[in-house]
Amino acid sequence: MCRPLVCLPPELRCVAPWCVCPLSCGVSLQVWGGCSSHNGMTYVRGHPLDYDRWAAEGATGWDYAHVLPYFRKSQTHELGEDQYRGGEGPTYVSR
């Protein structure tokens, strides 16, 4: 059964910029903020210098050189595997 996770009461619908968005089960759902509100996902690693700073401040093993292999193992990137991107991980990453 396909159900929307969040529904606004009818009295709030008049103040919102609505977009009608179809769900995979064929039902249309109106969401606040447009159609991208229900189907977006972002993959962000963080900047390498942030990891190096954490290690310098005492977080042993959290420098970029140590965490990069875990990022690579966790992803399959659309551009293929290289020294920074993985090629056989469970998370598909695209630009």
GROMACS elastic network, one bead per residue, 0.5 to 0.9 nm:
[ bonds ]
;  ai    aj funct       b0    kb
    1    25     6  0.80887   500
    2    23     6  0.80182   500
    2    24     6  0.81635   500
    2    25     6  0.61411   500
    2    26     6  0.87694   500
    2    27     6  0.76819   500
    3     6     6  0.89297   500
    3    27     6  0.84122   500
    4     7     6  0.67277   500
    4    23     6  0.87587   500
    4    29     6  0.69988   500
    6    31     6  0.85749   500
    7    29     6  0.88444   500
    7    30     6  0.84353   500
    7    31     6  0.80699   500
    8    11     6  0.81304   500
    8    12     6  0.64071   500
    8    13     6  0.69186   500
    8    31     6  0.85384   500
    8    32     6  0.88658   500
    9    12     6  0.57828   500
    9    13     6  0.69906   500
   10    13     6  0.52768   500
   10    14     6  0.77117   500
   11    14     6  0.66547   500
   11    15     6  0.85379   500
   12    15     6  0.59509   500
   12    16     6  0.70684   500
   13    16     6  0.54914   500
   13    17     6  0.83642   500
   13    18     6  0.78433   500
   13    32     6  0.87995   500
   14    17     6  0.83232   500
   14    18     6  0.89215   500
   15    18     6  0.89446   500
   16    31     6  0.87257   500
   16    32     6  0.62260   500
   16    33     6  0.78969   500
   17    31     6  0.84895   500
   17    32     6  0.63274   500
   17    33     6  0.63204   500
   17    34     6  0.72941   500
   18    30     6  0.60556   500
   18    31     6  0.60435   500
   18    32     6  0.57624   500
   18    33     6  0.66971   500
   18    34     6  0.61553   500
   18    35     6  0.86427   500
   19    29     6  0.82371   500
   19    30     6  0.56156   500
   19    31     6  0.61975   500
   19    32     6  0.73965   500
   19    33     6  0.73924   500
   19    35     6  0.58785   500
   20    28     6  0.61944   500
   20    29     6  0.57383   500
   20    31     6  0.71019   500
   20    34     6  0.77711   500
   20    35     6  0.70292   500
   21    27     6  0.83420   500
   21    28     6  0.52958   500
   21    29     6  0.51220   500
   21    30     6  0.60268   500
   21    31     6  0.74287   500
   21    34     6  0.80251   500
   21    35     6  0.55835   500
   21    36     6  0.88896   500
   21    38     6  0.85217   500
   22    25     6  0.80166   500
   22    26     6  0.60490   500
   22    27     6  0.55884   500
   22    29     6  0.60595   500
   22    30     6  0.86532   500
   22    35     6  0.88058   500
   23    26     6  0.55134   500
   23    27     6  0.53471   500
   23    28     6  0.59216   500
   23    29     6  0.69570   500
   24    27     6  0.73561   500
   25    28     6  0.88538   500
   30    34     6  0.81545   500
   30    35     6  0.82700   500
   31    34     6  0.61700   500
   31    35     6  0.70073   500
   31    37     6  0.68935   500
   31    38     6  0.76985   500
   32    35     6  0.84184   500
   32    37     6  0.71681   500
   33    36     6  0.75033   500
   33    37     6  0.59287   500
   34    37     6  0.57180   500
   34    38     6  0.83771   500
   35    38     6  0.63987   500
   35    39     6  0.75112   500
   36    39     6  0.54909   500
   36    40     6  0.59672   500
   37    40     6  0.65990   500
   43    93     6  0.72992   500
   43    94     6  0.88934   500
   45    48     6  0.85047   500
   45    71     6  0.78771   500
   46    49     6  0.85981   500
   46    50     6  0.70464   500
   46    51     6  0.79391   500
   47    50     6  0.54297   500
   47    51     6  0.70977   500
   47    64     6  0.86962   500
   48    51     6  0.53857   500
   48    52     6  0.64438   500
   48    53     6  0.87470   500
   48    63     6  0.78146   500
   48    64     6  0.53676   500
   48    65     6  0.85698   500
   48    68     6  0.89568   500
   49    53     6  0.60061   500
   49    54     6  0.85638   500
   49    63     6  0.82418   500
   49    64     6  0.74040   500
   50    53     6  0.50695   500
   50    54     6  0.62689   500
   50    55     6  0.87628   500
   50    63     6  0.82096   500
   50    64     6  0.81652   500
   51    54     6  0.50859   500
   51    55     6  0.63796   500
   51    56     6  0.86793   500
   51    59     6  0.88731   500
   51    62     6  0.58123   500
   51    64     6  0.52077   500
   51    65     6  0.87914   500
   51    67     6  0.81639   500
   52    55     6  0.51389   500
   52    56     6  0.61872   500
   52    57     6  0.86510   500
   52    62     6  0.70238   500
   52    64     6  0.57472   500
   52    65     6  0.83670   500
   53    57     6  0.61321   500
   53    58     6  0.87397   500
   53    59     6  0.87127   500
   53    62     6  0.88444   500
   53    63     6  0.73665   500
   54    57     6  0.50786   500
   54    58     6  0.64910   500
   54    59     6  0.54211   500
   54    60     6  0.81075   500
   54    62     6  0.64861   500
   54    63     6  0.67994   500
   55    58     6  0.51743   500
   55    60     6  0.53072   500
   55    61     6  0.65985   500
   55    62     6  0.52894   500
   55    63     6  0.50715   500
   55    64     6  0.86576   500
   56    59     6  0.70535   500
   56    60     6  0.80352   500
   56    63     6  0.79632   500
   57    60     6  0.85577   500
   58    62     6  0.89079   500
   59    62     6  0.57063   500
   59    63     6  0.79711   500
   60    63     6  0.74784   500
   61    64     6  0.85916   500
   61    65     6  0.86433   500
   61    66     6  0.58697   500
   61    67     6  0.75852   500
   62    65     6  0.81133   500
   62    66     6  0.61299   500
   62    67     6  0.61260   500
   63    66     6  0.55406   500
   63    67     6  0.65125   500
   63    68     6  0.87049   500
   64    67     6  0.52053   500
   64    68     6  0.57715   500
   65    68     6  0.55949   500
   65    69     6  0.76366   500
   66    69     6  0.66569   500
   66    70     6  0.79477   500
   67    70     6  0.54151   500
   67    71     6  0.65724   500
   67    72     6  0.89147   500
   68    71     6  0.51052   500
   68    72     6  0.62334   500
   68    73     6  0.86611   500
   68    84     6  0.71581   500
   68    85     6  0.88723   500
   69    72     6  0.50549   500
   69    73     6  0.61334   500
   69    74     6  0.86480   500
   69    84     6  0.83900   500
   69    86     6  0.86033   500
   70    73     6  0.50606   500
   70    74     6  0.61695   500
   70    75     6  0.89084   500
   71    74     6  0.52449   500
   71    75     6  0.65845   500
   71    84     6  0.82609   500
   71    85     6  0.76041   500
   71    86     6  0.72834   500
   71    89     6  0.89585   500
   72    75     6  0.56623   500
   72    76     6  0.78608   500
   72    77     6  0.89948   500
   72    81     6  0.83035   500
   72    82     6  0.88858   500
   72    83     6  0.83441   500
   72    84     6  0.66178   500
   72    85     6  0.52519   500
   72    87     6  0.74361   500
   72    88     6  0.84541   500
   72    89     6  0.73222   500
   73    76     6  0.81694   500
   73    85     6  0.85852   500
   73    86     6  0.58084   500
   73    87     6  0.78214   500
   73    88     6  0.69799   500
   73    89     6  0.52451   500
   73    90     6  0.82481   500
   74    86     6  0.70323   500
   74    87     6  0.88568   500
   74    88     6  0.77936   500
   74    90     6  0.58459   500
   74    91     6  0.60206   500
   74    92     6  0.88191   500
   75    85     6  0.72123   500
   75    86     6  0.50603   500
   75    87     6  0.64166   500
   75    88     6  0.64766   500
   75    90     6  0.57559   500
   75    92     6  0.57711   500
   75    93     6  0.65140   500
   76    79     6  0.86915   500
   76    80     6  0.71917   500
   76    81     6  0.73908   500
   76    85     6  0.73607   500
   76    86     6  0.50799   500
   76    88     6  0.51010   500
   76    90     6  0.67538   500
   76    91     6  0.59247   500
   76    93     6  0.60232   500
   76    94     6  0.87291   500
   77    80     6  0.53419   500
   77    81     6  0.66651   500
   77    85     6  0.61522   500
   77    86     6  0.59942   500
   77    87     6  0.58965   500
   77    88     6  0.84227   500
   77    89     6  0.85792   500
   77    91     6  0.82455   500
   77    92     6  0.58978   500
   77    94     6  0.60565   500
   77    95     6  0.87632   500
   78    81     6  0.85225   500
   78    87     6  0.83396   500
   78    92     6  0.72978   500
   78    93     6  0.61388   500
   78    94     6  0.51976   500
   78    95     6  0.76866   500
   79    82     6  0.86915   500
   79    85     6  0.82852   500
   79    87     6  0.87880   500
   79    93     6  0.88916   500
   79    94     6  0.77108   500
   79    95     6  0.87455   500
   80    85     6  0.70996   500
   80    86     6  0.71559   500
   80    87     6  0.56962   500
   81    84     6  0.75846   500
   81    85     6  0.51014   500
   81    88     6  0.81638   500
   82    85     6  0.51918   500
   82    86     6  0.67479   500
   82    87     6  0.79196   500
   83    86     6  0.79847   500
   86    89     6  0.64665   500
   87    92     6  0.89398   500
   88    91     6  0.86651   500
   88    92     6  0.89575   500
   89    92     6  0.74151   500
